[in-house]
């Protein structure tokens, strides 16, 4: 039996659309026109963190005039495509900080303190920076900081809640880094991976003013039943407070830019682009079900459509030994809900090239996915319930593996719906 029938075969198109969105938001595409054209009297000091930060530093090294030095922290394996010159790159742990995360934070704080009135400090942050820079406040050990991070990541907490706690536990986040460099001229450049594009949420805002609130941070820990809230709250109450100087903050790339590029590419290819949410949040599995219902409704209409969405979905972790991220959980749920319906294909990938903690950006679903899973004795529902969706898509050959992209504007999901393909038992 030939399983690749009907609409099956648009995987290349879906991957092309994903690449169009990512390509629109690469540092080399969005940063050069925003960087200052003049040289400071002293040094350009580039400080940053995130999965795009090394490539942002490489662009800065190429474009900035005068002497340029600095330090950025990026995830292991996410170094720049080209030279960063005298801007040091430290590769560190993500999503849980490691020894390199602590080293990078301490070195960056010290470098920021050397900035003078003749210098220009350019902060460059993108998603992932929260884990890559870790400088715990007094009373919070490195081990406890890692333990809190793991706990919240497995709790189902939203990323803005996790970052709120991180800011309160840090000597470098929530504007604290900019406080150390206050003598210099300051500029911040961010590539946004957060819903709403608030710069204070990107990498937990090391250069962005932030109002600390012990009660808010404590309430988040209590909501997810963290066992030692009182100890953490007391450490936050005793922590030094920082006032970050006001300065220009420029958002270089956003999910909206990526999804607009995808929409334009889809229209050229003969699909009517329809946005179904640029900043979606919530449970990945439940969103997959909802999008399956929506795709089936659109299939009953007369146009070929591309349903496009972004944002950051979350996973309720039931099995800490499972493999797979929110994009694969979304797709597995979508697959089950579509039940082999013809005329519908989908891709869901993280724009940074890593879905969760494995080597894939995401995956692909077609009308044949469930049948192929059955043929291989892969029980999709069991793997979904056990947070082991990577095993499912690996068995099907439907992982999307791009490697690190050096940008991060959150997740990208595209569902292609063709009403003209209605043959088969599940039409």
Secondary structure, DSSP 8 states (H G I E B T S, - for coil): -----TTTT-HHHHHHHHHHHHHHT-HHHHSGGGS-SS--SSEEEEEEESTTHHHHHHHHHHH--SEEEEEEEEETT---SS--TTEEEEEE-SSS--HHHHHHHHHHHHHHHT--TT-EEEEEEETTHHHH---B-TT--HHHHHHHHHHHHHHT--HHHHHHHHHHTBSSTTTHHHHHTTTSEEEEEEE--STT--GGGGGG-TTS-----HHHHHHHHHHTT-TTHHHHHHHHHHS--------EEEEEE-HHHHHHHHHHHHHHTT-EEEES-SSEEEEHHHHHHHHHHHHHHHHTSSS-EEEEEEEEEE---S-TT----HHHHHHHHHHHHHTT-TTEEEEEEETTS-STTSS-SEEEE-TTHHHHHHHTT--HHHHHHTT-HHHHHHHHT-EE-----S----EEEEEEE-TT---STT-
